[in-house]
Amino acid sequence: MNLVHLAQAKSPWVLHYDASSCNGCDIETVACLTPLYDIERFGAVPIGSPKHADMLLVTGNVNHKSKRVLRNIYDQMTEPKVVVAIGICATSSGVFHQSYNVLGGADQAVPVDVYISGCPPRPEAIIDAIIMGAEKLKKKWKEEEHPVKRSNQGSDTERSTADVG
Ligand code: SF4
């Protein structure tokens, strides 16, 4: 694997977007950035611009307004990229399921690579999902370097099995 691509996969630049939520998941996600949980020790670097981000962390469910914004952010990210849906709202709309303005989870707007349940998930579980996302990113870089015809037509989506709280 190309050394530059390996470095990028080992140290993903991470962007967070709240599609609409109670902010419980956002608080846990932000906790991962603090010195207490410190996701930077795993190489992940929080970043503010989608144009520089490799990984998009989505919290909250998608509604009519946030769908367009989420898609816009996703489209600005360069390939390869991964999306991590954090919490049951971003996974399947959770307690807001079938609300008048809710469309569903993050996958209603963008392709999701890693789902993590919990309401909210613990920071340890979010870190686990970010590491899974980094592995997915490495796989995507490898595929870009050596494109092969896929024989497995099944889903390539990961689900975190961490204790989600
Ligand atoms: S999953 Fe729970 S904590 Fe997270 S945004 Fe939804 S309701 Fe809030």
Boltz pocket constraint, residues with backbone or C-beta under 6 A from the ligand:
constraints:
  - pocket:
      binder: B
      contacts: [[A, 20], [A, 21], [A, 22], [A, 23], [A, 24], [A, 25], [A, 26], [A, 59], [A, 60], [A, 86], [A, 87], [A, 88], [A, 89], [A, 90], [A, 94], [A, 95], [A, 118], [A, 119], [A, 120], [A, 121]]
      max_distance: 6.0
